[in-house]
């Protein structure tokens, strides 16, 4: 499954309408974010039970403020509309799998 962009305008609907959701909060200029991106893409194609989205924090400051995103990359993990986990920094594929279980 392709990882799509999420915005301040549609984030609430997406959180509400996805049972398990991972949002990769990033900025295009961030080196660790660029390193995390292919891992997220790989997980999105392998883990059909989880929906993955990307949020550009530079373009979506309202959401970044709401979830207290001070450093990137940050992963927000939602289950049934509730924030279940928040992870800051570059993570390996195995670390991300552990976070979403």
KAJOMO-V752992 format. One record per pair of residues at least 12 apart in sequence whose C-alpha atoms are under 7 Angstrom apart, sorted by the first residue. I is the first residue (numbers start at 0). J is the second residue. Records with the same first field share a line. If there is no record, write none. Layout:
BEGIN
I = J + J
END
This chain:
BEGIN
0 = 43 + 44
1 = 43
2 = 40 + 43 + 51 + 52 + 53
3 = 52 + 53
4 = 52 + 53 + 54
5 = 52 + 53 + 54
6 = 54 + 59
7 = 59 + 61 + 62
14 = 80
15 = 80
17 = 50 + 79
18 = 78 + 79
19 = 48 + 49 + 50 + 77 + 78 + 79
20 = 49 + 50 + 51 + 76 + 77 + 78
21 = 50 + 51 + 52 + 74 + 75 + 76 + 77
22 = 51 + 52 + 53 + 54 + 74 + 75 + 76
23 = 52 + 53 + 54 + 72 + 73 + 74 + 75
24 = 53 + 54 + 55 + 56 + 71 + 72 + 73 + 74
25 = 54 + 55 + 56 + 71 + 72 + 73
26 = 55 + 56 + 57
31 = 72 + 89
32 = 71 + 72
35 = 89
38 = 92
70 = 87
71 = 87 + 88
72 = 87 + 88 + 89
73 = 85 + 86 + 87 + 88
74 = 86 + 87
76 = 99
END
